[in-house]
Amino acid sequence: MKYEMNGKDLTTSGNSTQILYDQIRRVLLDAQRSVSQAVNTAMVNAYFEVGRLIVEDEQHGEARAEYGKETLMHLSKRLTLEFGRGFSRQNLQNMKQFYLSFQNCHTLSGKLSWSHYTLLMRLENEQARNFYLKEVESENWSVRELDRQINSLLFERLALSRNKEKVKALSENGQILESPRDLVKDPYVLEFLGLHEQATYTEKELETALIDNLQSFLLELGKGFTFVARQKRITLDAEHFYVDLVFYNRLIHSFVLIDLKIGKLTHQDLGQMQYERGIWKRVFQKWKSLFEERV
């Protein structure tokens, strides 16, 4: 596209103009993001206050379900007339539930949208709700990603291998990786591959499906993962070995090797994986420092 002013071609006016344009563009985009964030925070806080007012009004009113329904319907009609869409009876009910679910929070997170909160408030387990809130804050999950993690029972899967104290810490702080054991989920949920549970498929087909859905697989693996290679060859004493999938976790500074198996895991499989792990540690110890500089 050609831009002209007073007969001059602005697209050929030199690099300095382009640099200036890019700088101004960044300033304006940053301003737009800041405004959007401020509006989101203001609306979330407003919905919380609306919910609080409704709850307090109901607590001082008649203790009948009909009373609440009539009140919300009346409010919905009047608010919609004055402020437009967004104040249906169901939305007002959501605001009420929003307050009830998060009334013990000292501050609401500005990183979460109203859509994030509507998903979280459906969770009856307060520990799970707090966990997902922390994870959205730290990992910047989209609403779709949050929905997927809730439906795949991420909190419950992580909690399986923890005692009560560690589950409490998981709820209060989110997932903190301190050792390779903290990476493990049981089980992993791979519904995004589209493979039927009872279907017959090969390890190669499973590997291809994982690579084709790499972004979703990285989300399922968890924090800090970077894809390194598939079918990575390692050679020792002129003998070649192949690792199906190799990842690196930058948070615990460790490679993660995945050997895909279809069917029941055998002692022979475990022995082979231990052997390959030992070779990997010997061959790639020097390469690890180079890789860490890149990530």
C-alpha positions in Angstrom: 0.0 0.0 0.0 1.3 3.4 -0.9 0.9 6.5 1.4 1.3 10.0 0.0 1.3 13.5 1.5 1.7 16.6 -0.6 2.7 14.4 -3.5 5.5 12.7 -1.6 5.7 9.0 -1.3 5.9 8.3 2.5 6.9 4.7 2.0 10.2 5.7 0.5 11.1 8.5 2.9 13.8 6.5 4.6 14.4 4.3 7.6 14.2 7.1 10.1 10.5 7.7 9.3 9.8 3.9 9.7 11.6 3.8 13.0 9.7 6.8 14.2 6.4 5.3 13.1 7.2 2.0 14.9 8.0 3.8 18.1 4.8 5.8 18.0 2.8 2.6 17.1 4.3 0.8 20.2 3.3 3.8 22.5 -0.3 3.7 21.2 -0.6 -0.1 21.4 0.8 0.0 25.0 -1.8 2.7 25.8 -4.6 0.6 24.3 -3.6 -2.4 26.4 -3.3 -0.2 29.5 -6.8 1.2 28.9 -8.2 -2.2 28.2 -6.6 -3.6 31.4 -7.9 -0.7 33.5 -11.4 -1.1 32.1 -11.4 -4.8 32.8 -10.2 -4.2 36.4 -12.9 -1.5 36.9 -15.7 -3.7 35.6 -14.6 -6.8 37.6 -14.5 -4.7 40.8 -17.9 -3.1 39.9 -19.5 -6.6 39.4 -18.1 -7.6 42.8 -19.7 -4.6 44.4 -23.0 -5.3 42.6 -22.9 -8.8 44.0 -22.2 -7.6 47.5 -25.1 -5.1 47.4 -27.5 -7.8 46.2 -26.4 -10.3 48.8 -26.7 -7.7 51.6 -30.1 -6.7 50.4 -31.3 -10.3 50.3 -29.9 -10.9 53.8 -32.0 -8.0 55.1 -35.1 -8.9 53.0 -37.5 -11.8 53.0 -35.8 -15.2 53.2 -37.7 -16.6 50.2 -36.4 -17.8 46.8 -39.3 -15.9 45.1 -38.1 -12.7 46.6 -34.6 -13.1 45.1 -36.0 -13.9 41.7 -38.3 -10.9 41.7 -35.6 -8.6 42.9 -33.1 -9.7 40.2 -35.8 -9.5 37.4 -36.7 -5.9 38.5 -33.1 -4.9 38.7 -32.3 -6.5 35.3 -35.0 -4.5 33.5 -34.1 -1.2 35.0 -30.3 -1.6 34.6 -30.7 -2.8 31.0 -32.8 0.3 30.1 -30.1 2.6 31.5 -26.8 0.8 30.9 -27.6 -1.6 28.0 -26.7 -5.2 27.7 -24.9 -7.3 30.3 -27.4 -7.1 33.1 -29.7 -10.1 32.5 -31.1 -11.8 35.5 -28.5 -14.6 35.0 -25.6 -12.1 34.9 -26.8 -10.5 38.1 -27.0 -14.0 39.6 -23.4 -14.5 38.5 -22.4 -11.3 40.2 -24.0 -12.4 43.4 -22.2 -15.7 43.2 -19.0 -13.9 42.3 -19.2 -12.0 45.6 -20.1 -15.2 47.6 -17.2 -17.1 46.0 -14.5 -14.4 46.5 -15.6 -12.3 49.5 -12.7 -13.6 51.5 -10.1 -12.4 48.9 -8.2 -9.3 50.0 -7.9 -8.0 46.5 -9.2 -9.2 43.1 -6.6 -9.9 40.5 -6.5 -7.4 37.6 -5.0 -10.2 35.4 -8.3 -12.1 35.3 -11.2 -11.1 33.1 -14.8 -11.5 34.1 -15.0 -14.6 31.9 -12.1 -16.1 34.0 -14.0 -15.5 37.2 -17.3 -16.9 35.8 -15.4 -20.2 35.3 -13.8 -20.1 38.7 -16.9 -19.4 40.7 -18.5 -22.6 39.5 -15.9 -24.6 41.5 -17.2 -25.6 44.9 -13.8 -26.7 46.2 -12.2 -23.5 47.5 -8.7 -25.0 47.4 -9.1 -25.8 43.7 -10.5 -22.4 43.0 -7.6 -20.6 44.7 -5.1 -22.9 42.8 -6.5 -22.0 39.4 -6.6 -18.4 40.2 -2.9 -18.4 41.1 -2.1 -20.3 37.9 -4.0 -17.9 35.7 -2.1 -15.0 37.3 1.3 -16.6 36.9 0.9 -18.4 33.5 -1.4 -15.9 31.8 -3.9 -18.6 30.8 -6.6 -17.6 28.4 -10.2 -18.4 29.3 -10.1 -21.4 26.9 -6.9 -22.7 28.6 -8.4 -22.3 32.0 -11.6 -24.1 31.0 -9.5 -27.0 29.6 -7.4 -27.3 32.8 -10.5 -27.3 35.0 -12.2 -29.9 32.9 -9.1 -32.1 32.9 -9.0 -31.9 36.7 -5.5 -30.5 36.8 -5.7 -29.6 40.6 -6.9 -33.1 41.5 -4.3 -34.8 39.4 -1.5 -32.7 41.0 -3.0 -33.2 44.5 -3.0 -37.0 44.2 0.7 -37.3 44.9 0.7 -34.8 47.8 -0.1 -34.9 51.5 -2.5 -32.5 53.1 0.1 -29.8 53.8 1.4 -29.9 50.3 -2.1 -29.7 48.9 -2.7 -26.7 51.1 0.5 -25.1 49.7 -0.6 -26.0 46.2 -3.9 -24.1 46.7 -2.2 -21.0 48.3 0.8 -20.7 46.0 -0.1 -22.5 42.8 2.3 -25.1 41.3 5.9 -24.4 42.3 8.5 -26.6 40.7 11.3 -27.5 43.0 12.3 -30.9 41.8 11.6 -33.2 38.8 9.0 -35.0 40.9 6.9 -31.8 40.9 6.5 -32.0 37.1 4.6 -35.3 37.2 0.9 -35.5 36.8 -1.1 -38.7 37.2 -2.6 -39.2 34.7 -1.9 -37.0 31.7 -5.0 -36.0 29.8 -4.6 -36.0 26.0 -8.1 -35.5 24.8 -6.9 -32.8 22.3 -5.3 -35.5 20.2 -8.6 -36.7 19.0 -7.6 -40.3 19.3 -10.3 -42.7 20.3 -9.6 -44.6 23.6 -10.5 -48.0 22.2 -8.8 -47.5 18.8 -5.7 -49.3 17.7 -2.8 -47.0 16.9 0.9 -47.2 16.8 3.5 -45.4 18.9 4.5 -43.5 15.8 0.9 -42.3 15.3 0.8 -41.2 18.9 4.1 -39.3 18.5 2.8 -37.6 15.3 -0.4 -36.6 17.0 1.5 -35.1 19.9 3.7 -33.1 17.6 0.7 -31.9 15.5 -0.8 -30.6 18.8 2.4 -29.4 20.3 1.0 -26.2 21.9 -1.8 -28.1 23.7 0.7 -30.8 24.7 3.0 -28.1 26.2 0.1 -26.7 28.2 -0.7 -30.2 29.5 2.9 -30.9 30.4 2.9 -27.7 32.6 5.2 -24.8 33.5 8.5 -24.1 31.9 8.6 -26.6 29.1 10.4 -26.1 25.8 10.3 -28.6 22.9 13.8 -29.8 21.9 13.5 -32.7 19.4 11.7 -35.8 18.3 13.4 -39.1 17.6 16.6 -37.6 19.0 19.6 -39.8 18.2 22.2 -40.4 20.9 25.3 -42.4 20.0 27.7 -44.1 22.4 30.5 -46.5 21.3 29.1 -46.5 17.7 25.7 -47.7 19.0 22.7 -45.5 18.2 19.7 -44.9 20.4 16.6 -42.8 19.7 14.5 -40.9 22.2 10.9 -40.3 21.0 10.5 -36.8 22.4 12.9 -34.5 24.2 11.8 -31.4 26.2 13.7 -29.0 28.4 12.3 -27.4 31.6 13.9 -24.1 32.2 12.5 -23.8 35.8 14.3 -26.9 37.1 17.1 -26.8 34.5 16.5 -30.4 33.4 15.9 -32.3 30.2 12.7 -34.4 30.1 12.8 -37.5 27.9 9.6 -39.1 26.8 9.6 -42.7 25.6 6.1 -43.5 24.2 4.7 -47.0 24.8 1.4 -48.5 23.7 0.1 -51.1 26.1 1.4 -52.3 29.5 4.7 -51.0 30.7 7.2 -53.9 31.2 10.4 -54.3 33.3 12.2 -54.5 30.0 10.8 -51.1 29.0 11.9 -49.6 32.3 15.4 -51.0 32.0 15.7 -49.6 28.5 14.6 -46.1 29.6 17.0 -46.1 32.6 19.8 -47.2 30.2 19.0 -44.4 27.7 18.8 -41.9 30.5 22.3 -42.8 31.7 23.6 -42.4 28.1 21.9 -39.1 27.8 23.4 -37.7 30.9 26.9 -38.7 29.8 26.6 -37.5 26.2 24.7 -34.2 26.7 26.2 -32.8 29.9 28.2 -30.3 28.0 25.4 -29.5 25.6 23.1 -28.7 28.5 25.0 -25.5 29.4 24.8 -24.3 25.8 21.1 -25.0 25.6 20.4 -23.1 28.9 22.0 -20.0 27.4 19.5 -20.2 24.5 16.4 -20.5 26.7 
